[in-house]
Amino acid sequence: MLLVAVATLSSCEKVSPIGVLIAGTGVEDRVKMSNLYYQKHQLDYKDQWIDSVDYTFLVGADSHITNDTCRMAEMLQIGLDNNDLFYAHLGDIADTKAEYYINLDNTLQQFKRKYANKYFHEIPEDELSTRDREGLYCTKSGDTLRYEDIDYPFYPVVGNHDLTHNGWPLWCNIFHSSFYEFNIILGNTQQYDHFIFLDTASGTLGEEQVRLIEEGILDAKDIGSYMGFKCRYTFVFSHTNIFRPSSLQFSSTFAREETFYLLSQFEEWNVTAVFCGHVHAWDERDFAGVHYVTLDSMSERNSPNPGKYLLRVHLKKNGEIEYERVQMNYVKK
């Protein structure tokens, strides 16, 4: 009976040697495909210039979307209402069925429209020529751009549940690359903040990702070398956690050598904070000068009651950083 159960599982899913449920597309292939896309579409991850050195961003994790996207919609509405600069998600964004990713994409499109209407001015059709009546928006500086060219600031990493049942094609159809980086350039200060998103969904970086890290693809050195700017803060986003929240929760599934490598790499990058998900349990600690935060699951199935499942990071003008846990109130009827 046990042999039959194992055979049934293996027909559609696999368990990695370190115990993580994964899919047919392994980390080596994901990273190679992601790097190919990332190199050809780096403008999709272009640096953002802002006027202030004081801003916030919002982080959520493990939404496990099915037919109910209300917690995701709540996160995006909270971010929109608070004027958070961007919204990051730490993986296991949806359970892997095509209709769940359609639901996710519909929700993201709904909030992209809200975002566009809040931060841009839509030009009325009667002000446009007949040829150009396709939904133009005006920026604060007076430039015009089409709706499809507005960048919605939602940045995810991929999680292990995003990959089960061969879910990688569904995930990358919307988000394209499983690892990337971008910078927030701070007004006229010649400073920038650096944001790194890793593919840790299989509980391992894999050889290809380590090779690319060693080559400096995520280092953002260009802006420092060619423009003379200085990095103020660096933040890393990962699905798999580094530390065990408690003796009752799972520890990190990274091999010990990879854990040591990551800790060393975070020190080399001069990382300010690392944000993780995966274990659905809150944890916050400092190690070797780096702040580590593991978030609860924001899924209504895993966290059915109202609670502080989101994290807002406030980078202040005086150089301080505030980490604020944010309440979510949606309860499934």
Secondary structure, DSSP 8 states (H G I E B T S, - for coil): -HHHHHHHHHHH-EE-TTS-EE-SS-HHHHHHHHHHHHHH-GGGG--EEES-S-EEEEEE----BSS--HHHHHHHHHHHHTT-S-EEE-S--B-S-HHHHHHHHHHHHHHHHHHHHHHSEE--GGGS-GGG-S-EEE-TTS-EEEGGGS---EEE---GGGTTTT-HHHHHHHH--SSEEEEEEETTSSEEEEEEE---TTSS-HHHHHHHHHHTTTS-HHHHHHH--EEEEEEEE-SS-SS-SSTTS----S-HHHHHHHHHHHHHTT-SEEEE-SSS--EEEEETTEEEEE-----TTTS-S-EEEEEEEEE-TTS-EEEEEEEE-----
